[in-house]
């Protein structure tokens, strides 16, 4: 499976649950995660997507460490099953109303 297929699955699932899934492109900042997820409740999570054979580059490791030092939630997801588990964790299907 290609990384683009995993990414498309993430985008589809996040949007279906009312979240935002922005592609992160940051000129001059190599290695930033692929996506910024914002849940309906306002939680922000940075997501890097890889295939099962994929590995983080040195620049990605550095950027992830830097984000985590600022208390950011950074995830690396390697396949569709991890995407599904992640989305269910951060955006359960059930909507809780007051």
C-alpha positions, 0 to 999 in steps of 0.5 A: 500500500502506498503512503498516499492511500494511507493518507487519503484514508486518514483524511476521509475518516477525520472529516467523516467525524467532523474533524479538520485534517490539514496538509502541513507544508512549511517552507524552510522546515524540512521534516514537519509531520504530514498532517495537522488534525483538529478534533471537533473538541479543539484538540490538535494532533500532528500526524506523520504517515508511513508505509510499514516499510517506511522510516523517519528521516533525521529531519523528521525525528528532529522536528517531532522531538522539537514539537514534543518539547513544546508539549505537542501530540505527535503520532506516526501511523504506519498503515490503515489499521493504525489510522483507524485505531487513531481516529477512533481514539481521538474522535469516537463515533459517539457524539456526547451532547450536554 
